[in-house]
Each structure stands twice: as C-alpha cells, then as structure tokens.
Amino acid sequence: MVTGASTADLAVVLIDARKGVLEQSRRHAFIASLLRIPHLVLAVNKMDLVDWSEERFDEIVEEFRQFAMKLDVPDLTFIPISALQGDNVVSRSANMGWYEGSSLLHHLESVHIASDRNLIDAGSGAVRDPPAERRVPRLPGLRRPGGRWRLQAR
C-alpha cells in the first residue's frame, strides 16, 4: 500500500457499515496521513445491510472523526454507498434520500487537486527530492528490516 500511495493525491478507506471502524481502517488512514495524502474519502459500504440507516452512518462518521482529529488530513469526506447495486457509487441513490452529498464517482472526478502540488518546477528536467510536506517522517519504532517497513512496539 505504501508504495502505491506515496504519490497519491486521494485515498479511499472502505468501511463495512455493519462492523464500523476497525483497526485496519484506522491503520490505513494513519498511513495515508503519514504519506501526506491531502484528500481522504471514507466510503461506508453495505448500507443496504443496515437498512440504509442514517443513524448508523452518523455513528461511523462520528467515531472516525474522533480518530481523524489526531491525523493530519486537510480534506476528509464521508460517503455512504452500497456497492451491491451501485447505490451512491456512480450516481446518487434514491435509497439514501437523507444523504445530500455527491456520489463516490462524482466526488473522485471533481475533487480539487491542482493546488496540492508544485507543477512549476516539473518541466525543468532537474531531479529533486520531494517537497518536505510529501516526505515520510521518521518515527520512533519504524524500521525497515529486509526492505520492508515495520512498526515495532517499544
């Protein structure tokens, strides 16, 4: 995940509406934050299995917001979806009339990323280190044994 995400402008974290925010979801959001991915979408899937419940969606949003306050994510978006029939994936869903935001695809196509990078120096041909805000910070306990990054407990 880290290699692919190192140059990403947006990350999508998928949450199962029945199970809520799991440790793995927190871990992926934390890695996205470490990599300074500026846009994070929390897609709450399987809304059909919780009867399209706005209350369940709000619970997940609140739980993740509490966690996300500790992260450095400037743009956080929550989108309820049901991939089984494509609800809120490509177009807005009639099953979630309470949701006033855009579909996942519309959000991905319209999120503003132009000001996230310095493209002025891109054509100079010079090879440069990534800007400081895109470098992975060194953390205590983060080791790279055998070419793999591992977070080790102290």
Secondary structure, DSSP 8 states (H G I E B T S, - for coil): -HHHHTT-SEEEEEEETTTBS-HHHHHHHHHHHHTT-SEEEEEEE-GGGGTT-HHHHHHHHHHHHHHHTTS--SEEEEEE-BTTTTBTTTB--GGGTT--S--HHHHHHH---GGGS--TTGGG-------GGGS----TTEE-GGG--EE---
